[in-house]
Amino acid sequence: MSAKHKVTIIEPSEIVSAGLKQLVEYRGNFHVAKIFKSLQDYSENLNGNPDIILINPSVLNTGDINDPRNILTTKDNVTIVAICYLAYNEETMRNYDGSIGMFCTQEQIEKKLQSALKTSSDKEQDDNSNELSARECEILTAVAKGKTNKEIADEFNLSIHTVISHRKNISHKLGINSIAGLTIYAVMNKLLDVEDF
Amino acid sequence: MDNKSNAPSFSAKTKMSEIITSSSLLSIIERLNIKLGFGEASINEICHRNNLSTELFLKICKVYAVESFVPDIENLTREDIPEIIGYLQRTHKYWTESFFPNLHSNIHTMLESCDGTSKRMLNKFYDDYDEEIKKHLDYEENTVFPYILSLSDSEQKNANSYRIKDFEENHSNIEEKLQDLKNIVIKYLPESASQQSRINVLNEIFKIEDDLNKHSIIENKILIPLVSKFE
């Protein structure tokens, strides 16, 4: 058996966090090392080095809700899972590696956490690869269509900061910086129809 | 300058014929209107014969001859300014009259066998780039250089609201698209473009990249500081 995965919970309700801790630790694969009630609480205290952060998206400011990673951690390899009282839209959930609902059973939680760990390690590989990721392709296509960072942020529900960082990665991978050059790449690689512009 | 240790061993006393070791050093001679046929004359003698400051000549040569050499304006005077501008203007002339038309025709050849879309887009990309270069050079020729040359005229000096620092702000990066073009040719051009035509284009791009880079070192590290000093 590999070492237990360290989990941090950020959740305002004590009932929920205590319940989660119990269920998450049940099989012995995970260990809840820290529980915080608010984002402030989280950022003011030493938060250890969790492998997984379980977070209730409602503790984030509305502006940051789509961008939990930038707020919570500087590390790329932390898995971030949403604790959902209610359904969030799909775009918001894309920024998390997984989600746990109020009616999940212990088995489901276990499975979801395992698959979230896998998702985030896939993503990491994705980031390190030289090829563009699916998200990068989408953003590149939007750039080639002439959309501004603001328009792209709105369309994909991302912060402008995230769009800029995607664009940096794209240019770095391709070695192409100008919009005109990116457009040629997009057309040559069939990401875009010539008729599109 | 801490780069001095890297400097090649040439000085005012070196024979002029000895420093002509590469095509880029040869092009300096050409741009400074120095005639070949040096015999055994030293750099100092040849510069005197051509009414050129030896200091300036040596600095320009070192920019081309020594990788990552950063020149300063020590020992340069006001009288060197028109000479620097002449040098930059002749470089511009070489680019617009010879280099870029040549690159254009090489790109044209390279794209001949590509499909319609790639051909059209890359031609347009290059035309836009060409336009950008022209604008950049026109701005220097029509705004920056006349301003600098007017500085010696003390009456005009104060009337002019332009300052060399505006030039720095306007000094847009014309190398970015060249990089893009290079990577597109290396990485993404369809196989239908012949290998030899690509290699020709890439060799030209490497040449101009280096030339543009040295050119902006001369503008940023010699011309602008020198002009600011007398502004």
Interface residues (C-beta under 8 A of the other chain):
Chain A: L174 G175 I176 N177 S178 A180 G181 T183 I184 Y185 V187 M188 N189 V194
Chain B: T117 S118 M121 L122 F125 D128 E176 K177 Q179 D180 L181 K182 N183 I184 K187 Y188 L189 P190
